[in-house]
Amino acid sequence: MANSIVISDGTTTINVYYNASGFEMKADGSSFGVADHDNLYHTPADRDGEKVVRHRLGNIEWPLSMAVMGTNNDDTIDIVNALGRLAEQARRYEEREDVLKVYLQIQLDGCSNYTRFDIKDIVYNEIAILNYQNIREKKLIFDDGFEVDVITHPIGYGAEVVLQNSLKTPGFDEDHDGDLLASNWNKLNGGETVSFNGTNYLVGTRSQQIHTTDGYDCGIYSDSIYVSTLYRGQPFVAYAWVSRLVGSDDITFEVFCNTYGSIGTDTYDTATITDTDSDGNTWRKLVVSGTVPPISDMSIKIYRPWTSSSSVSPSPSMSESVSSSASKSASESASGSASESASASASESVSGSASGSASESVSGSASGSASESVSGSASGSASGSA
């Protein structure tokens, strides 16, 4: 594939790099694709040199110098007028947004993806009179070339990808067999007692609560996640929302492959992205990303790991609560007798040991491949995001 630089609104497309009956780019320009910085500086009284107090990118100006090729003068004028109509449309979109937006799309030779920049304006520079015609090549060329400045937003973007949650029952909203554990989820240790909690959750209407007297790894895990062979070896992302209601025991979010072992983990104590539910509980987003293994038998675990402190208690107990949400959230809590609660997709509360207690709520977890995607929101799927 050759280089492609087009101006388009998705319906009308003009190739400004090369078209035998259109434009042929003569030069890229020295500042092609570079945004100006509109920064504000201030010199403090107590130090040398200026300090940036505001950073802002200006528009990008793309200088295009082109030959206009056509079979006759009228053909050439029509080609220029078509570009002019897109220029007017770009200005109107900036003013009123009642027409299709116009963008500059660049895809270089050998690249599988394009980058688009929304156009704000197209400025025509001085155009000399047509005074040269290459009859053999049927080219009409302006004396000094046909020059325009395409002015765009400073930030470009790529193709939009719709993300799909590959996890079954991510919101803990179904329980087909009536065992009080959401369908497609399982007890990790076997000694957990499960129930649904309609009070503590981040999204949805309830959480999955789990209680155990076992001091070892306690929590829940999902059925295996199937990913099409087309996406094996491709990137994926999975996440869960976790809220620790009381105590200090850590909560682990893990993506696990039965064939290849642990793919990645994240923990409550290291998570930095937060949200708050209607009761004022703070939730943290636990995220794992990696590559889909050759054999797709991945699953998600949300649990309070075994620690030396949890074995101090002669009869440690744990209670977890997992909350329903279309996006899968998990909430865990552990406290004196290990109680955890997982909400919106999983909510766990774990309590634990003679030495301390922790209660956590986990809401929302999701997993998928880069093209299949992952979601952890009230809607159950996310668009453009992993």
C-alpha positions as CSV (number, residue, x, y, z in Angstrom):
1,M,0.0,0.0,0.0
2,A,1.3,3.4,-0.9
3,N,1.1,6.5,1.3
4,S,-2.4,7.8,1.7
5,I,-3.3,11.3,2.8
6,V,-7.0,12.2,2.3
7,I,-9.4,14.9,3.3
8,S,-12.9,13.4,3.9
9,D,-16.2,13.6,5.7
10,G,-16.8,9.9,5.4
11,T,-18.8,10.3,2.2
12,T,-16.7,12.6,0.0
13,T,-13.0,11.7,0.0
14,I,-10.2,13.7,-1.7
15,N,-6.8,12.1,-2.0
16,V,-4.2,14.9,-1.7
17,Y,-1.2,12.7,-1.8
18,Y,-1.6,11.3,-5.3
19,N,-4.6,10.9,-7.7
20,A,-4.1,10.8,-11.4
21,S,-7.3,12.9,-11.8
22,G,-6.9,15.1,-8.7
23,F,-4.0,16.3,-6.5
24,E,-0.4,15.3,-6.3
25,M,1.6,16.4,-3.3
26,K,4.8,18.3,-4.1
27,A,6.2,18.8,-0.7
28,D,5.3,17.9,2.9
29,G,6.4,21.1,4.5
30,S,9.0,21.5,7.3
31,S,6.4,21.6,10.1
32,F,4.1,18.9,8.7
33,G,2.0,17.6,11.6
34,V,3.6,19.6,14.4
35,A,1.4,21.4,16.9
36,D,2.4,24.8,18.3
37,H,2.7,25.1,22.0
38,D,0.7,27.9,23.6
39,N,2.3,27.8,27.0
40,L,2.3,30.5,29.8
41,Y,5.5,31.0,31.7
42,H,6.2,32.8,35.0
43,T,9.5,33.7,36.7
44,P,9.2,33.0,40.5
45,A,10.9,35.5,42.8
46,D,12.8,32.8,44.6
47,R,14.3,30.9,41.7
48,D,16.1,31.4,38.4
49,G,14.4,30.6,35.1
50,E,10.8,30.6,34.0
51,K,8.3,28.1,35.2
52,V,5.4,26.7,33.1
53,V,2.1,27.6,34.7
54,R,-0.2,26.6,31.9
55,H,0.5,24.1,29.1
56,R,-1.8,24.1,26.0
57,L,-1.4,22.8,22.5
58,G,-2.3,25.0,19.6
59,N,-3.9,23.9,16.4
60,I,-1.8,21.9,13.9
61,E,-1.1,23.6,10.5
62,W,-0.5,21.2,7.7
63,P,1.1,23.0,4.7
64,L,0.2,21.2,1.5
65,S,1.8,22.2,-1.8
66,M,0.2,20.2,-4.7
67,A,-0.1,19.9,-8.4
68,V,-3.7,19.7,-9.7
69,M,-4.1,17.1,-12.4
70,G,-7.0,16.9,-14.9
71,T,-7.8,16.4,-18.5
72,N,-8.8,20.0,-19.1
73,N,-9.2,23.3,-17.4
74,D,-12.8,22.7,-16.3
75,D,-11.8,19.3,-14.8
76,T,-9.1,21.0,-12.8
77,I,-11.4,23.7,-11.5
78,D,-14.0,21.1,-10.4
79,I,-11.3,19.3,-8.5
80,V,-10.3,22.5,-6.6
81,N,-14.0,23.4,-6.0
82,A,-14.6,20.0,-4.4
83,L,-11.9,20.7,-1.9
84,G,-13.4,24.2,-1.3
85,R,-16.8,22.6,-0.5
86,L,-15.1,20.4,2.2
87,A,-13.4,23.5,3.5
88,E,-16.7,25.3,4.0
89,Q,-18.2,22.2,5.6
90,A,-15.3,22.0,8.1
91,R,-15.9,25.6,9.1
92,R,-19.7,25.1,9.5
93,Y,-19.1,22.0,11.6
94,E,-16.8,24.0,13.9
95,E,-19.5,26.7,14.2
96,R,-22.7,24.7,14.4
97,E,-22.0,20.9,14.3
98,D,-25.0,20.4,12.1
99,V,-23.1,18.8,9.2
100,L,-20.7,15.9,8.9
101,K,-17.2,16.7,10.4
102,V,-14.3,16.8,8.0
103,Y,-11.0,15.2,8.8
104,L,-7.5,14.7,7.5
105,Q,-6.6,11.0,7.5
106,I,-3.0,9.8,7.2
107,Q,-1.9,6.2,6.6
108,L,1.7,5.7,5.6
109,D,2.9,2.9,3.5
110,G,3.3,-0.4,5.5
111,C,1.0,0.8,8.4
112,S,-2.1,-1.2,9.2
113,N,-3.8,1.7,11.0
114,Y,-4.6,5.3,10.1
115,T,-4.7,8.5,12.2
116,R,-7.3,11.2,11.8
117,F,-7.3,14.8,12.7
118,D,-10.5,16.8,12.7
119,I,-10.2,19.8,10.4
120,K,-11.1,23.3,11.7
121,D,-10.3,25.2,8.5
122,I,-8.6,25.0,5.1
123,V,-6.8,28.3,4.1
124,Y,-6.0,28.9,0.4
125,N,-2.7,30.6,-0.1
126,E,-2.0,32.8,-3.1
127,I,-2.6,31.0,-6.3
128,A,-0.8,32.0,-9.5
129,I,-2.6,31.9,-12.9
130,L,-2.5,28.6,-14.7
131,N,0.3,29.0,-17.2
132,Y,1.7,25.5,-17.8
133,Q,0.1,22.5,-19.2
134,N,1.9,19.2,-19.7
135,I,-0.1,17.9,-22.6
136,R,1.6,14.5,-22.6
137,E,0.7,13.8,-19.0
138,K,-2.5,15.8,-19.1
139,K,-1.5,17.8,-16.1
140,L,-2.5,21.3,-15.3
141,I,-0.1,22.9,-12.8
142,F,-0.3,26.2,-11.0
143,D,2.7,28.4,-11.5
144,D,4.0,28.0,-7.9
145,G,1.9,25.1,-7.1
146,F,-1.5,24.9,-5.4
147,E,-0.9,25.7,-1.7
148,V,-3.2,25.4,1.2
149,D,-2.9,25.2,5.0
150,V,-5.1,22.5,6.6
151,I,-5.7,23.5,10.2
152,T,-6.7,20.7,12.5
153,H,-7.2,20.0,16.2
154,P,-3.9,19.2,17.9
155,I,-4.8,15.6,18.9
156,G,-5.4,12.8,16.4
157,Y,-7.3,9.6,16.9
158,G,-7.6,6.1,15.3
159,A,-10.3,3.7,14.5
160,E,-13.0,3.3,17.1
161,V,-13.2,-0.2,18.6
162,V,-16.3,-1.5,20.3
163,L,-15.4,-3.5,23.3
164,Q,-17.3,-6.6,24.4
165,N,-17.2,-8.2,27.8
166,S,-16.1,-11.9,27.4
167,L,-16.9,-12.7,31.0
168,K,-20.1,-14.6,31.7
169,T,-22.4,-13.1,34.3
170,P,-20.1,-10.2,35.1
171,G,-22.8,-8.5,37.1
172,F,-23.7,-11.4,39.4
173,D,-27.4,-10.8,38.3
174,E,-28.3,-14.4,37.5
175,D,-28.6,-17.5,39.7
176,H,-30.2,-20.2,37.6
177,D,-29.8,-23.1,40.0
178,G,-30.8,-21.1,43.1
179,D,-27.7,-21.9,45.1
180,L,-27.2,-18.2,46.1
181,L,-24.0,-18.0,44.0
182,A,-24.2,-16.2,40.7
183,S,-24.3,-18.4,37.6
184,N,-20.9,-19.1,36.0
185,W,-19.1,-18.4,39.3
186,N,-17.6,-20.9,41.8
187,K,-16.3,-21.1,45.3
188,L,-12.5,-21.0,45.4
189,N,-11.9,-23.0,48.6
190,G,-15.2,-24.9,49.0
191,G,-15.9,-23.9,52.5
192,E,-17.6,-20.6,51.7
193,T,-21.2,-20.0,52.5
194,V,-22.9,-17.7,49.9
195,S,-25.8,-15.3,49.8
196,F,-26.9,-12.1,48.0
197,N,-26.5,-8.7,49.5
198,G,-28.8,-5.9,48.4
199,T,-27.2,-3.2,50.5
200,N,-23.5,-3.0,49.6
201,Y,-22.7,-2.6,45.9
202,L,-21.2,-0.2,43.5
203,V,-23.4,-0.8,40.4
204,G,-26.4,-2.9,39.8
205,T,-28.9,-3.8,42.6
206,R,-27.1,-6.4,44.7
207,S,-23.8,-8.0,45.7
208,Q,-22.7,-11.6,46.1
209,Q,-21.8,-12.3,49.7
210,I,-19.5,-15.2,50.7
211,H,-18.7,-16.4,54.2
212,T,-16.2,-19.0,55.3
213,T,-14.4,-20.2,58.4
214,D,-11.4,-21.3,56.5
215,G,-8.2,-19.4,56.9
216,Y,-6.7,-20.3,53.4
217,D,-7.3,-18.6,50.1
218,C,-11.0,-17.7,50.2
219,G,-13.2,-16.1,47.5
220,I,-14.7,-16.8,44.1
221,Y,-13.5,-17.6,40.6
222,S,-15.2,-17.5,37.2
223,D,-15.9,-20.3,34.7
224,S,-13.3,-20.4,32.0
225,I,-13.4,-17.5,29.5
226,Y,-13.4,-18.6,25.9
227,V,-11.6,-16.3,23.4
228,S,-11.7,-17.1,19.7
229,T,-8.5,-18.4,18.1
230,L,-8.5,-15.2,16.1
231,Y,-7.5,-13.2,19.2
232,R,-5.1,-15.6,20.9
233,G,-1.8,-13.9,21.3
234,Q,-3.5,-10.5,21.3
235,P,-3.7,-8.1,24.2
236,F,-6.5,-8.2,26.7
237,V,-7.5,-6.3,29.8
238,A,-9.5,-7.4,32.9
239,Y,-10.6,-5.4,35.9
240,A,-12.7,-5.4,39.0
241,W,-13.9,-2.7,41.5
242,V,-13.1,-3.5,45.1
243,S,-14.1,-1.8,48.3
244,R,-12.6,-2.7,51.7
245,L,-15.3,-1.9,54.2
246,V,-13.4,-2.6,57.4
247,G,-10.0,-4.0,58.4
248,S,-6.8,-4.0,56.5
249,D,-6.5,-7.5,54.9
250,D,-5.4,-7.2,51.2
251,I,-7.6,-8.5,48.4
252,T,-6.2,-10.0,45.2
253,F,-7.6,-9.8,41.7
254,E,-6.0,-12.5,39.4
255,V,-6.3,-13.7,35.8
256,F,-5.4,-17.3,35.8
257,C,-4.8,-19.9,33.0
258,N,-5.2,-23.6,34.0
259,T,-2.5,-24.5,31.4
260,Y,0.0,-21.7,31.9
261,G,-0.7,-20.6,35.5
262,S,-1.1,-17.0,36.7
263,I,-1.1,-14.4,33.9
264,G,-1.2,-11.4,36.2
265,T,-2.5,-10.0,39.5
266,D,-3.4,-6.7,41.1
267,T,-4.1,-5.9,44.7
268,Y,-6.3,-3.6,46.6
269,D,-3.5,-1.9,48.5
270,T,-1.7,-1.0,45.3
271,A,-4.7,0.2,43.2
272,T,-5.0,3.9,42.6
273,I,-8.2,4.5,40.6
274,T,-11.1,5.1,42.9
275,D,-14.9,5.6,42.9
276,T,-17.5,6.0,45.5
277,D,-20.9,4.3,45.9
278,S,-24.2,5.9,47.2
279,D,-23.4,4.9,50.8
280,G,-20.0,6.7,50.6
281,N,-17.9,3.5,50.4
282,T,-14.7,3.9,48.5
283,W,-13.9,1.5,45.7
284,R,-10.6,0.8,44.0
285,K,-10.2,-0.5,40.4
286,L,-7.9,-3.6,40.2
287,V,-6.6,-4.1,36.7
288,V,-4.7,-6.9,34.9
289,S,-3.6,-6.7,31.3
290,G,-1.6,-9.2,29.3
291,T,-1.7,-11.5,26.2
292,V,-4.3,-14.1,25.6
293,P,-2.5,-17.5,25.9
294,P,-2.5,-20.1,23.0
295,I,-5.0,-22.2,24.9
296,S,-7.9,-20.1,26.0
297,D,-8.8,-21.5,29.4
298,M,-8.5,-18.3,31.4
299,S,-10.6,-17.4,34.5
300,I,-10.8,-14.6,37.0
301,K,-10.2,-14.9,40.7
302,I,-11.2,-12.5,43.5
303,Y,-10.0,-13.6,46.9
304,R,-8.4,-12.9,50.2
305,P,-5.1,-14.7,50.0
306,W,-3.8,-16.8,52.9
307,T,-1.4,-15.0,55.2
308,S,0.5,-16.0,58.3
309,S,-1.8,-13.7,60.3
310,S,-4.9,-15.5,59.2
311,S,-3.6,-18.7,60.6
312,V,-3.2,-17.2,64.1
313,S,-6.9,-17.5,64.8
314,P,-8.0,-20.9,65.9
315,S,-11.2,-20.6,63.8
316,P,-10.8,-17.8,61.3
317,S,-13.9,-16.9,59.3
318,M,-14.4,-14.9,56.1
319,S,-17.5,-13.4,54.6
320,E,-17.5,-12.0,51.1
321,S,-20.1,-10.1,49.3
322,V,-20.2,-9.8,45.5
323,S,-22.4,-7.2,43.9
324,S,-24.4,-7.3,40.8
325,S,-23.7,-5.1,37.9
326,A,-23.9,-5.4,34.2
327,S,-20.2,-4.8,34.0
328,K,-19.0,-7.1,36.6
329,S,-17.8,-5.7,39.8
330,A,-16.4,-7.5,42.8
331,S,-16.4,-6.4,46.3
332,E,-14.6,-8.1,49.1
333,S,-14.5,-7.6,52.8
334,A,-12.7,-9.3,55.6
335,S,-12.9,-8.7,59.2
336,G,-12.1,-10.2,62.5
337,S,-13.6,-13.4,61.3
338,A,-12.6,-12.8,57.8
339,S,-15.6,-11.3,56.0
340,E,-15.4,-10.1,52.4
341,S,-17.9,-8.7,50.0
342,A,-17.7,-8.3,46.2
343,S,-20.1,-6.0,44.6
344,A,-21.3,-5.3,41.1
345,S,-19.4,-8.1,39.6
346,A,-17.9,-9.5,42.6
347,S,-18.0,-8.3,46.1
348,E,-16.1,-10.0,48.8
349,S,-15.5,-9.4,52.4
350,V,-12.9,-11.2,54.3
351,S,-12.2,-11.2,57.9
352,G,-9.6,-12.7,59.4
353,S,-7.4,-13.5,62.0
354,A,-6.7,-13.0,65.7
355,S,-4.4,-10.2,64.7
356,G,-6.7,-8.1,62.6
357,S,-9.8,-7.9,60.4
358,A,-10.6,-6.6,57.0
359,S,-13.9,-6.2,55.1
360,E,-13.9,-5.5,51.4
361,S,-16.4,-5.1,48.6
362,V,-15.5,-5.8,45.0
363,S,-17.6,-4.4,42.3
364,G,-17.3,-5.1,38.7
365,S,-14.8,-7.1,36.8
366,A,-14.4,-7.8,33.1
367,S,-12.1,-9.5,30.8
368,G,-11.6,-9.9,27.1
369,S,-9.3,-9.5,24.1
370,A,-8.2,-6.2,22.5
371,S,-10.9,-6.6,19.9
372,E,-13.4,-8.4,22.0
373,S,-12.7,-6.3,24.9
374,V,-13.5,-5.8,28.5
375,S,-16.0,-3.8,30.3
376,G,-16.6,-3.0,33.9
377,S,-19.3,-0.4,33.9
378,A,-23.0,-0.3,34.7
379,S,-23.7,-1.0,31.1
380,G,-21.7,-4.2,30.9
381,S,-19.8,-3.2,27.9
382,A,-17.5,-0.4,27.1
383,S,-16.9,1.3,23.8
384,G,-13.4,2.3,22.8
385,S,-11.9,1.5,26.0
386,A,-10.0,-1.0,27.6
